[in-house]
Amino acid sequence: MNATDRTPADLLRSALAADPGRPLVTFYDDATGERVELSVATFANWVAKTANLLQGDLAAGPGDRLALLLPAHWQSAVWLLACASVGVVAEVGGDPAGADVVVSGPDTLEAASACPGERVALALRPLGGRFPQPPAGFADYAVEVPSQGDRFAPFAPVDPDAPGLSVGGEELSHAEVVERARADAAELGLGPGSRLLSGRGYDTWQGLSSGLYAALAAGGSVVLCRHLDRLGAEGLAKRTEAERVTHTSA
């Protein structure tokens, strides 16, 4: 990655320029058997569409706060990078009542209803499927995002030193997210081509870093596993071999 990259969105742009076809996020849900693999180009396309939805339809801009009530999931990773692209502060597990926008999974809709601003719901179904019946008071992400543009340009430049992420009671600027991700990547020994398997949740910095940011900063990729405890030792060994995993953070 380029030494001049100072936001997570910068890291993604550099990854796209370097090798758009390589895998970036491979997601497993061991409760449902789902597997999704996204190349850098496919992931970046999802990010661009989501950022356009966030900036355009949801009227969010730099400094606005988005309560992200989602588990470790490939769509959660997309929202984190979309927030960084717009300059919105992603508050992982944040209080919807104090947020400008809330993004909720199917299990947190009641809590998310406290948001006075825009509300988006994700069904978290395989292949990004929509809700059978849209939740009242929420826009269905799977309905809204496909029609968004494939390219994104922010209305205002994103300040790397502005707040970008809140997790576990700590707030980080966009630049601090990148700096920490690079430090974590170095500590783990990640480099271009590394495949990092993570079974951690997204509710801590360690989970976000091992499940997204560190691999992105290093030019590697992540194998993100939800409900990994259901897999068992033999299954984990087979996955590690099949996915060519080089590093593990479970």
Contacts in CASP RR format, 6 or more apart in sequence:
PFRMAT RR
TARGET T0000
AUTHOR 0000-0000-0000
METHOD contacts of the structure
MODEL  1
MNATDRTPADLLRSALAADPGRPLVTFYDDATGERVELSVATFANWVAKT
ANLLQGDLAAGPGDRLALLLPAHWQSAVWLLACASVGVVAEVGGDPAGAD
VVVSGPDTLEAASACPGERVALALRPLGGRFPQPPAGFADYAVEVPSQGD
RFAPFAPVDPDAPGLSVGGEELSHAEVVERARADAAELGLGPGSRLLSGR
GYDTWQGLSSGLYAALAAGGSVVLCRHLDRLGAEGLAKRTEAERVTHTSA
1 11 0 8 1.000
1 14 0 8 1.000
1 15 0 8 1.000
1 18 0 8 1.000
1 216 0 8 1.000
1 217 0 8 1.000
1 218 0 8 1.000
1 219 0 8 1.000
2 10 0 8 1.000
2 14 0 8 1.000
4 10 0 8 1.000
5 11 0 8 1.000
5 13 0 8 1.000
5 14 0 8 1.000
5 178 0 8 1.000
6 160 0 8 1.000
6 174 0 8 1.000
6 175 0 8 1.000
6 178 0 8 1.000
7 84 0 8 1.000
7 158 0 8 1.000
7 160 0 8 1.000
7 174 0 8 1.000
7 175 0 8 1.000
7 177 0 8 1.000
7 178 0 8 1.000
8 80 0 8 1.000
8 81 0 8 1.000
8 84 0 8 1.000
8 174 0 8 1.000
8 177 0 8 1.000
8 178 0 8 1.000
8 181 0 8 1.000
8 213 0 8 1.000
8 216 0 8 1.000
9 47 0 8 1.000
9 81 0 8 1.000
9 84 0 8 1.000
9 85 0 8 1.000
9 158 0 8 1.000
9 174 0 8 1.000
10 178 0 8 1.000
11 178 0 8 1.000
11 181 0 8 1.000
11 216 0 8 1.000
11 217 0 8 1.000
12 40 0 8 1.000
12 43 0 8 1.000
12 44 0 8 1.000
12 47 0 8 1.000
12 81 0 8 1.000
12 85 0 8 1.000
12 216 0 8 1.000
13 44 0 8 1.000
15 24 0 8 1.000
15 40 0 8 1.000
15 44 0 8 1.000
15 216 0 8 1.000
15 219 0 8 1.000
16 40 0 8 1.000
16 41 0 8 1.000
16 44 0 8 1.000
18 219 0 8 1.000
19 40 0 8 1.000
20 39 0 8 1.000
20 40 0 8 1.000
20 41 0 8 1.000
20 44 0 8 1.000
21 39 0 8 1.000
21 40 0 8 1.000
21 41 0 8 1.000
22 39 0 8 1.000
22 40 0 8 1.000
22 193 0 8 1.000
22 221 0 8 1.000
23 37 0 8 1.000
23 38 0 8 1.000
23 39 0 8 1.000
23 40 0 8 1.000
23 221 0 8 1.000
24 38 0 8 1.000
24 39 0 8 1.000
24 40 0 8 1.000
24 43 0 8 1.000
24 215 0 8 1.000
24 216 0 8 1.000
24 220 0 8 1.000
24 221 0 8 1.000
24 222 0 8 1.000
25 36 0 8 1.000
25 37 0 8 1.000
25 38 0 8 1.000
25 43 0 8 1.000
25 74 0 8 1.000
25 77 0 8 1.000
25 212 0 8 1.000
25 221 0 8 1.000
25 222 0 8 1.000
25 224 0 8 1.000
26 35 0 8 1.000
26 36 0 8 1.000
26 37 0 8 1.000
26 38 0 8 1.000
26 221 0 8 1.000
26 222 0 8 1.000
26 223 0 8 1.000
26 224 0 8 1.000
26 243 0 8 1.000
27 34 0 8 1.000
27 35 0 8 1.000
27 36 0 8 1.000
27 37 0 8 1.000
27 38 0 8 1.000
27 73 0 8 1.000
27 74 0 8 1.000
27 224 0 8 1.000
27 225 0 8 1.000
27 226 0 8 1.000
28 34 0 8 1.000
28 35 0 8 1.000
28 223 0 8 1.000
28 224 0 8 1.000
28 225 0 8 1.000
28 226 0 8 1.000
28 228 0 8 1.000
28 239 0 8 1.000
29 73 0 8 1.000
29 226 0 8 1.000
29 227 0 8 1.000
30 225 0 8 1.000
30 226 0 8 1.000
30 227 0 8 1.000
30 228 0 8 1.000
30 229 0 8 1.000
30 230 0 8 1.000
30 231 0 8 1.000
31 226 0 8 1.000
31 227 0 8 1.000
31 230 0 8 1.000
32 126 0 8 1.000
34 126 0 8 1.000
36 74 0 8 1.000
36 126 0 8 1.000
36 127 0 8 1.000
38 46 0 8 1.000
38 74 0 8 1.000
43 74 0 8 1.000
43 77 0 8 1.000
43 78 0 8 1.000
43 81 0 8 1.000
45 150 0 8 1.000
46 75 0 8 1.000
46 78 0 8 1.000
46 145 0 8 1.000
47 78 0 8 1.000
47 81 0 8 1.000
47 82 0 8 1.000
47 85 0 8 1.000
47 152 0 8 1.000
48 85 0 8 1.000
48 148 0 8 1.000
48 149 0 8 1.000
48 150 0 8 1.000
48 151 0 8 1.000
48 152 0 8 1.000
49 145 0 8 1.000
49 146 0 8 1.000
49 148 0 8 1.000
49 149 0 8 1.000
49 150 0 8 1.000
49 152 0 8 1.000
50 78 0 8 1.000
50 79 0 8 1.000
50 82 0 8 1.000
50 145 0 8 1.000
50 148 0 8 1.000
51 81 0 8 1.000
51 82 0 8 1.000
51 85 0 8 1.000
51 86 0 8 1.000
51 152 0 8 1.000
51 154 0 8 1.000
52 148 0 8 1.000
52 149 0 8 1.000
52 152 0 8 1.000
53 82 0 8 1.000
53 120 0 8 1.000
53 141 0 8 1.000
53 144 0 8 1.000
53 145 0 8 1.000
53 148 0 8 1.000
54 60 0 8 1.000
54 61 0 8 1.000
54 66 0 8 1.000
54 82 0 8 1.000
54 83 0 8 1.000
54 86 0 8 1.000
54 88 0 8 1.000
54 101 0 8 1.000
55 61 0 8 1.000
55 86 0 8 1.000
55 152 0 8 1.000
55 154 0 8 1.000
55 155 0 8 1.000
57 139 0 8 1.000
57 144 0 8 1.000
57 148 0 8 1.000
58 101 0 8 1.000
58 118 0 8 1.000
58 120 0 8 1.000
59 118 0 8 1.000
60 66 0 8 1.000
60 86 0 8 1.000
60 88 0 8 1.000
60 100 0 8 1.000
60 101 0 8 1.000
60 118 0 8 1.000
61 86 0 8 1.000
61 87 0 8 1.000
61 88 0 8 1.000
61 155 0 8 1.000
61 156 0 8 1.000
62 86 0 8 1.000
62 87 0 8 1.000
62 88 0 8 1.000
62 154 0 8 1.000
62 156 0 8 1.000
62 158 0 8 1.000
62 159 0 8 1.000
62 162 0 8 1.000
63 87 0 8 1.000
63 88 0 8 1.000
63 89 0 8 1.000
63 162 0 8 1.000
63 163 0 8 1.000
64 88 0 8 1.000
64 89 0 8 1.000
64 100 0 8 1.000
64 101 0 8 1.000
65 88 0 8 1.000
65 89 0 8 1.000
65 91 0 8 1.000
65 98 0 8 1.000
65 99 0 8 1.000
65 100 0 8 1.000
65 101 0 8 1.000
65 166 0 8 1.000
66 79 0 8 1.000
66 83 0 8 1.000
66 88 0 8 1.000
66 89 0 8 1.000
66 90 0 8 1.000
66 91 0 8 1.000
66 99 0 8 1.000
66 100 0 8 1.000
66 101 0 8 1.000
66 102 0 8 1.000
66 103 0 8 1.000
67 91 0 8 1.000
67 93 0 8 1.000
67 94 0 8 1.000
67 95 0 8 1.000
67 96 0 8 1.000
67 98 0 8 1.000
67 99 0 8 1.000
67 101 0 8 1.000
67 102 0 8 1.000
67 103 0 8 1.000
67 112 0 8 1.000
67 115 0 8 1.000
68 76 0 8 1.000
68 79 0 8 1.000
68 80 0 8 1.000
68 83 0 8 1.000
68 90 0 8 1.000
68 91 0 8 1.000
68 92 0 8 1.000
68 93 0 8 1.000
68 94 0 8 1.000
68 103 0 8 1.000
69 93 0 8 1.000
69 94 0 8 1.000
69 96 0 8 1.000
69 102 0 8 1.000
69 103 0 8 1.000
69 104 0 8 1.000
69 105 0 8 1.000
69 108 0 8 1.000
69 111 0 8 1.000
69 112 0 8 1.000
70 76 0 8 1.000
70 79 0 8 1.000
70 103 0 8 1.000
70 104 0 8 1.000
70 105 0 8 1.000
70 122 0 8 1.000
70 124 0 8 1.000
70 202 0 8 1.000
71 105 0 8 1.000
71 124 0 8 1.000
71 201 0 8 1.000
71 202 0 8 1.000
71 226 0 8 1.000
72 198 0 8 1.000
72 199 0 8 1.000
72 200 0 8 1.000
72 201 0 8 1.000
72 202 0 8 1.000
72 207 0 8 1.000
72 211 0 8 1.000
72 224 0 8 1.000
72 226 0 8 1.000
73 124 0 8 1.000
73 202 0 8 1.000
73 224 0 8 1.000
73 226 0 8 1.000
74 224 0 8 1.000
75 122 0 8 1.000
75 124 0 8 1.000
75 128 0 8 1.000
75 141 0 8 1.000
76 202 0 8 1.000
77 211 0 8 1.000
77 212 0 8 1.000
77 224 0 8 1.000
79 90 0 8 1.000
79 103 0 8 1.000
80 90 0 8 1.000
80 165 0 8 1.000
80 208 0 8 1.000
80 212 0 8 1.000
82 88 0 8 1.000
83 89 0 8 1.000
83 90 0 8 1.000
83 164 0 8 1.000
84 90 0 8 1.000
84 158 0 8 1.000
84 164 0 8 1.000
84 165 0 8 1.000
84 174 0 8 1.000
84 177 0 8 1.000
85 152 0 8 1.000
85 154 0 8 1.000
85 158 0 8 1.000
86 154 0 8 1.000
86 158 0 8 1.000
87 154 0 8 1.000
87 158 0 8 1.000
87 159 0 8 1.000
87 162 0 8 1.000
87 164 0 8 1.000
87 174 0 8 1.000
88 101 0 8 1.000
88 164 0 8 1.000
89 163 0 8 1.000
89 164 0 8 1.000
89 165 0 8 1.000
89 166 0 8 1.000
89 171 0 8 1.000
90 164 0 8 1.000
90 165 0 8 1.000
90 166 0 8 1.000
91 99 0 8 1.000
91 166 0 8 1.000
91 167 0 8 1.000
92 165 0 8 1.000
92 166 0 8 1.000
92 167 0 8 1.000
92 168 0 8 1.000
92 202 0 8 1.000
92 203 0 8 1.000
92 208 0 8 1.000
93 167 0 8 1.000
93 203 0 8 1.000
94 166 0 8 1.000
95 114 0 8 1.000
96 102 0 8 1.000
96 104 0 8 1.000
96 111 0 8 1.000
96 112 0 8 1.000
96 113 0 8 1.000
96 114 0 8 1.000
96 115 0 8 1.000
97 114 0 8 1.000
97 115 0 8 1.000
97 116 0 8 1.000
98 115 0 8 1.000
98 116 0 8 1.000
99 115 0 8 1.000
99 117 0 8 1.000
100 117 0 8 1.000
100 118 0 8 1.000
101 115 0 8 1.000
101 117 0 8 1.000
101 118 0 8 1.000
101 119 0 8 1.000
101 120 0 8 1.000
102 112 0 8 1.000
102 115 0 8 1.000
102 117 0 8 1.000
102 118 0 8 1.000
102 119 0 8 1.000
102 120 0 8 1.000
103 112 0 8 1.000
103 120 0 8 1.000
103 121 0 8 1.000
103 122 0 8 1.000
103 141 0 8 1.000
104 111 0 8 1.000
104 112 0 8 1.000
104 119 0 8 1.000
104 120 0 8 1.000
104 121 0 8 1.000
104 122 0 8 1.000
104 138 0 8 1.000
105 112 0 8 1.000
105 121 0 8 1.000
105 122 0 8 1.000
105 123 0 8 1.000
105 124 0 8 1.000
106 121 0 8 1.000
106 122 0 8 1.000
106 123 0 8 1.000
106 124 0 8 1.000
106 131 0 8 1.000
109 121 0 8 1.000
109 135 0 8 1.000
109 138 0 8 1.000
112 119 0 8 1.000
112 121 0 8 1.000
112 138 0 8 1.000
113 119 0 8 1.000
113 137 0 8 1.000
118 139 0 8 1.000
119 137 0 8 1.000
119 138 0 8 1.000
119 139 0 8 1.000
120 138 0 8 1.000
120 139 0 8 1.000
120 140 0 8 1.000
120 141 0 8 1.000
120 144 0 8 1.000
121 131 0 8 1.000
121 134 0 8 1.000
121 135 0 8 1.000
121 138 0 8 1.000
121 139 0 8 1.000
121 140 0 8 1.000
121 141 0 8 1.000
122 128 0 8 1.000
122 141 0 8 1.000
122 142 0 8 1.000
123 129 0 8 1.000
123 130 0 8 1.000
123 131 0 8 1.000
123 140 0 8 1.000
123 141 0 8 1.000
123 142 0 8 1.000
125 142 0 8 1.000
128 142 0 8 1.000
129 142 0 8 1.000
130 140 0 8 1.000
130 142 0 8 1.000
130 143 0 8 1.000
131 140 0 8 1.000
131 142 0 8 1.000
134 140 0 8 1.000
134 143 0 8 1.000
158 174 0 8 1.000
159 174 0 8 1.000
160 173 0 8 1.000
160 174 0 8 1.000
160 175 0 8 1.000
160 178 0 8 1.000
161 173 0 8 1.000
161 174 0 8 1.000
161 175 0 8 1.000
162 173 0 8 1.000
162 174 0 8 1.000
163 171 0 8 1.000
163 172 0 8 1.000
163 173 0 8 1.000
164 171 0 8 1.000
164 172 0 8 1.000
164 173 0 8 1.000
164 174 0 8 1.000
164 177 0 8 1.000
165 171 0 8 1.000
165 172 0 8 1.000
165 174 0 8 1.000
165 177 0 8 1.000
165 208 0 8 1.000
166 172 0 8 1.000
167 202 0 8 1.000
167 203 0 8 1.000
167 204 0 8 1.000
167 205 0 8 1.000
167 208 0 8 1.000
168 203 0 8 1.000
168 204 0 8 1.000
168 205 0 8 1.000
170 205 0 8 1.000
172 180 0 8 1.000
172 205 0 8 1.000
177 213 0 8 1.000
178 213 0 8 1.000
178 217 0 8 1.000
180 205 0 8 1.000
180 209 0 8 1.000
180 213 0 8 1.000
181 209 0 8 1.000
181 213 0 8 1.000
181 214 0 8 1.000
181 216 0 8 1.000
181 217 0 8 1.000
182 217 0 8 1.000
182 218 0 8 1.000
184 209 0 8 1.000
184 210 0 8 1.000
184 213 0 8 1.000
184 214 0 8 1.000
184 217 0 8 1.000
185 191 0 8 1.000
185 214 0 8 1.000
185 215 0 8 1.000
185 217 0 8 1.000
185 218 0 8 1.000
188 196 0 8 1.000
188 210 0 8 1.000
188 214 0 8 1.000
188 247 0 8 1.000
188 249 0 8 1.000
189 218 0 8 1.000
189 247 0 8 1.000
190 196 0 8 1.000
190 214 0 8 1.000
190 215 0 8 1.000
190 218 0 8 1.000
190 219 0 8 1.000
190 220 0 8 1.000
190 247 0 8 1.000
191 218 0 8 1.000
191 219 0 8 1.000
191 220 0 8 1.000
192 218 0 8 1.000
192 219 0 8 1.000
192 220 0 8 1.000
193 219 0 8 1.000
193 220 0 8 1.000
193 221 0 8 1.000
193 246 0 8 1.000
194 215 0 8 1.000
194 218 0 8 1.000
194 219 0 8 1.000
194 220 0 8 1.000
194 221 0 8 1.000
194 246 0 8 1.000
194 247 0 8 1.000
195 220 0 8 1.000
195 221 0 8 1.000
195 222 0 8 1.000
195 223 0 8 1.000
195 243 0 8 1.000
195 244 0 8 1.000
195 245 0 8 1.000
195 246 0 8 1.000
195 247 0 8 1.000
196 210 0 8 1.000
196 211 0 8 1.000
196 214 0 8 1.000
196 215 0 8 1.000
196 220 0 8 1.000
196 221 0 8 1.000
196 222 0 8 1.000
196 223 0 8 1.000
196 245 0 8 1.000
196 246 0 8 1.000
196 247 0 8 1.000
196 248 0 8 1.000
196 249 0 8 1.000
197 222 0 8 1.000
197 223 0 8 1.000
197 225 0 8 1.000
197 239 0 8 1.000
197 240 0 8 1.000
197 243 0 8 1.000
197 245 0 8 1.000
197 247 0 8 1.000
197 248 0 8 1.000
197 249 0 8 1.000
197 250 0 8 1.000
198 207 0 8 1.000
198 210 0 8 1.000
198 211 0 8 1.000
198 222 0 8 1.000
198 223 0 8 1.000
198 224 0 8 1.000
198 225 0 8 1.000
198 248 0 8 1.000
198 249 0 8 1.000
198 250 0 8 1.000
199 210 0 8 1.000
199 211 0 8 1.000
199 224 0 8 1.000
199 225 0 8 1.000
199 226 0 8 1.000
199 228 0 8 1.000
199 249 0 8 1.000
199 250 0 8 1.000
200 206 0 8 1.000
200 207 0 8 1.000
200 210 0 8 1.000
200 211 0 8 1.000
200 249 0 8 1.000
200 250 0 8 1.000
201 207 0 8 1.000
201 226 0 8 1.000
202 208 0 8 1.000
202 211 0 8 1.000
206 249 0 8 1.000
207 249 0 8 1.000
210 222 0 8 1.000
210 249 0 8 1.000
211 222 0 8 1.000
211 224 0 8 1.000
211 249 0 8 1.000
212 222 0 8 1.000
212 224 0 8 1.000
215 221 0 8 1.000
215 222 0 8 1.000
216 222 0 8 1.000
223 239 0 8 1.000
223 243 0 8 1.000
223 245 0 8 1.000
225 231 0 8 1.000
225 239 0 8 1.000
225 250 0 8 1.000
228 236 0 8 1.000
228 250 0 8 1.000
231 239 0 8 1.000
236 250 0 8 1.000
239 245 0 8 1.000
240 248 0 8 1.000
END
